[in-house]
């Protein structure tokens, strides 16, 4: 008898947990739809500003010393951009396919609403909107990858280090001439690029700097 009560109690808790999860899920979906319905104009304005800031950061990335900042900033801005676009796709899916369509979209790690929104408008014959959905998703992904790439090209020119063959690390700011390198390491290296030099050379064979 006790085992039966335990089984029934476990089943009851499971049902309560399932109902609670469905209620929370429905609340979140309705909340997301409500947010987009009431604040879509604000989201659009913010997205436009994000796009302009990204353009400015891309141009600023021509300066090598700030690429770490600009690249990471671009990547983070695409998260804001992507969040607003995700709410748009959630709204479209809910309006066209209802709660069930949103459920299938969110099952796939939450990003499935991009796909459900695309197919929902496609099946409705809204080909321009379907193209807009794909184009926005592609742009967000491309810009994010661009941000990561820019960050990877960062150069600390003011603190550039020259690693010599004998594993001696010397700050380039303190190496104004090849002779100073020779005094520190016992070998002759180019003060401009750190390339090893042949004794009595007048020019660096790598960068052409005068010795």
N, C-alpha and C positions, 0 to 999 in steps of 0.2 A: 504493500500500500504506500509505504514511504517513497519507494522508487517511482511509483506512478505520479505522485505529487511533484517529485523532483523533475520528471520529464515534462509534466504539464507546466510547471513553473518556468523551466528553461524555454519551452515553446512560447509561453506568454511573454517572457522578456524579449525573445527574438522578434515577435510580432510588434511589440511596443517600440523596439528599436527601429524596425523597418518603417513603421508609420511615422516615427519622429524624423527619420532621415528624409522621407518623402516630403514632409511638411517643411523642413529646413530647406530642402532643395527647391521646392516650389516658391518659398519665400525669397530665396536668393535670385531665382529666375525672374520673378515678378519685380523684385527690386531693381535688377539690371535693366529690365524693359522700361520700368518707370523712370529710371535715371536718364535713359536715352530719350524717352518721349518728352521729358520736361527740360532737359539741358542740352539737347543735340546742337542747338545753335552755339552755345558756349563751347561745347566740345569741338565744333568745327572751327571756331575762332582760334582756340588754343592749338589745334592741329596745324592751322595755317602759320601761326607764329613759330611753332616747332620746326616746320619746313623751312622758314626763312632763317632761323637760327642755325639749322643744319647747313644751309648754303654758306652762311658766314663762317662757320667752323671749318668747312671744307676748304674755303679760300685761305683761311688763317693757317691751315695745315701746311701751306707752302713754307712756313717757318719751321725748320727741323726741330728746334729745341722745345717747341710746345706741342708736338704731335702726340705725346702721351696723353696730355690733357684733352686736346681736341678729339682724338680718336675715341677715348673712353666717353667723353661727353656726347658724341654722336651716337654711340651705341646705347647709352642710357636714354637719350631722347627718343630713340625708336621704340623703347618700351612704353613711353607715354603715348606716342603715336599709335602703337599697336594696341594698347588698352582701349582707346577710343574706337578704333576700327573693330575690335572684338565686340564691344557693346553694340556697334552698328550691326554686325553679323548676327549677334544674339537677337536683336530686335527683329531683323528681317526673318530669321528662322522661326521665331515665335509667331509673327504675324501671318506667315504663309503656311507653316507646318504645325504650329501649336506646340503644346508642352512636350509631346512625344518626340517631335523633331529636335527640340532643344536637348532633351534627354540623350538621344543618340549622339548629338554633337558633343555634349559634355563628357560622355563616357570615354571618348578618345582623348584623355588628358586635357580636356577643356578646349583644345585647339580645333576640335572637329567642327565647331560652329562655323568656322571659315568655309569648310566644305559643304555643310548643310545649307548655309546661306547661298553659296554659289549655285548648287543644284536646285534649290527652291526657286530662285529667280529664273534660272534656266528653264525649268519645267513650266513656269508661268509665261514663257515667251519674252521675258525682259532681257533680251540679249545684250543691250547696252549696259544694263546694270550688272549683268554677269561678267562682262568684260571689265567694268570698273572694279568689281570685287577682286578679280584675279590680278589686275594691274596694281592695285593698292597693296595687295599682299606681296607681290613681287618687288615693288619699290621698297617696302619696309624691310624685307629680307636683304635686298641688295645694299641699302644704306647701312644696315647693321653690320654686314660683312665689311663694308667700306670702312666703317669706324674701327673695327678690329685691325684691319690692314694698316690703316694710318697709324694706329697706336704702336704697331710692330715696327714701324719705320722711324720711331723716335731716335734722335741722336743727341747725346749730351756733349755738344762740341766744347763747352767751356770746361768740362771735367773729363775730357777724352783721355783714355789711358792707352799707353803703348805697351803691349806685352812682348817682351824680347824672348829670344830663343832660349835663354838660360832661365826663363820663368821669373825674371825680375820685372816688377811692375813699377813704372815711373810715370808720374803726372806730366802730361805734355806741356802744361803751363810753365813748368820749371825747366823745360828743355829748349832754350832759345837757339842753341847752336849745336852742330854735330859734335864739336869738341867737348861740350859739357856732357854729352852722352858718353863719350869715350872716357872721360874722367870718372863717371859713375859706374860704368860696367866693364871697362877695360877693352871694349870693342867700339867700333865706329859705326854710328847709325845716323840716318837722315833726321834732322830735327823737325822737318815738316811732316813726314809720313812714317818715320820709324823703320824704313827699309835699311837692310844691312848694306854697308858701303865697302868698296874695295879701297885699300889704303892709297892715298895720294889722288883719289878721284876728285874732280873739280865740280862735277854735277851728279845728282842722284839719278840712277838709271830707271827709277820707277816714276817719280813725279817731276824730275827735271830741275829741282831746286838747286841753286848754287851752293856749294860747300864752303 
